[in-house]
């Protein structure tokens, strides 16, 4: 392209390029870039001119060339597909008439901050530095799938709107970011996709709003984060999908507001997370799925959990804040899969780690009661007996109370009406207390039961004491065995 073909505005940009100087067409600092489609030729630059500069722009000996342009209307398509440039590119506060095509391009650094674009096609982009889309407004899909960014990605307060698009509005699937992904205050209408992406540093989604009601708002399956994923005060309308994600540090959803009525609000199944924080988050509307995940610390208030969860296979080490078992047990009853024994075992182990044996026993008792409901009628009857007598072995003092009560009843009954001796000459002295103990205890014998035989209803009382004694003995032995095995 010859310089004689350029407009005055383009000539100004052309002459500034080899010197690395900035060209700013803004008349005021608060110019609304969204109105850029009405800007005239005095601040319009053809995309073909920018392409020519990046590919074969003039050079000045001893100077570092760079494309630095602000407040311009860029007309036509900036087609830099598969192009390579070692020049720094900064197009701030610019209005793009057409979607730039940077597919497969390679840049040293790309800065489009504060610009308005109808979209961005930059899949498999290669950047040796950082990509800045700070405060950008994008009205169509941003395609960055497979991009390789050596530095950080900055999208603070960017606004992306393409709710009716057939594809995600922000695509970073399989992207590799060598530093942080810094996107606090991001506003998105549509889906954000981060499937298979790798971020070597941290992701900052604080104060972001992801709006895609009834659909997946953030899909980040098998996302790998080097440190933390911060999402304080994030607002998500739709599903937050983190299946298979790897976050070794903290997944911080403190003060978050997650809503997806009738669907899954948070899916983090098969994930590996250091700490999951939902501290002081709003009550979740929708289901939560944490199946088969491994979480070191789970910090969630009971009021935050939704009415339906899926926790089968969830492994955790620490629960925070500390809550009594009575507060945590109702959550296990909300599991969509019904009775999930593994969930009870995990909660028991968490209490045992901090030395709260009483809470651990209460969880195991609740587990047996849930199990009882899954058994046939005869199994449920036996379960009720075990529960009423010794609390499935976790309430052993109940057996003592039953035995003492029956001992008192039997001693009083046989003390008032002595059973007759079978052989009066050989019978020992009758003792109603030890006679009742002989009936109740199936193993120990004091010689009273063999020597005396009751009659009438006292004989039926003896049968009842013998049967009850066997039941109590069986349940006590079962409970003690279970308790010893837990230890």
Secondary structure, 3 states (H helix, E strand, C coil): CCHHHCCHHHHHHHHHHCCCCEEECCCCCCCCHHHHHHCCHHHEEEHHHHHHHHHHCCCCCCCCCEEEEECCEEECCCECCCCECCCEEEEECCEECCCEECCCCEECEEECCCCEECCEECCCCEECCCEECCCCEECCCEECCCCEECCCEECCCCEEECCCCCCCCEECCCCEECCCEECCCCEEECCEECCCCEECCCEECCCCEEEEEEEEEEECCCCEECCCEECCCCEEEEEEECCCCEEEEEEECCCCEEEEEEEEEEECCCCEEEEEECCCCCCCEEEEECCCCEEEEEECCCCCCCCCEECCCCEEEEEECCCCHHHHHHHHCCECCCCCHHHHHHHHHHHHHCCCHHHHHHHHHHHHHHHHHCCCHHHHHHHHHHHHHHHHHCCCHHHHHHHHHHHHHHHHHHHHCCCEECCCCCCCCCCHHHHHHHHHCCCCCCCCCCCEECCCHHHHHHHHHHHHHHHHHHHHHHHHHHHHHHC
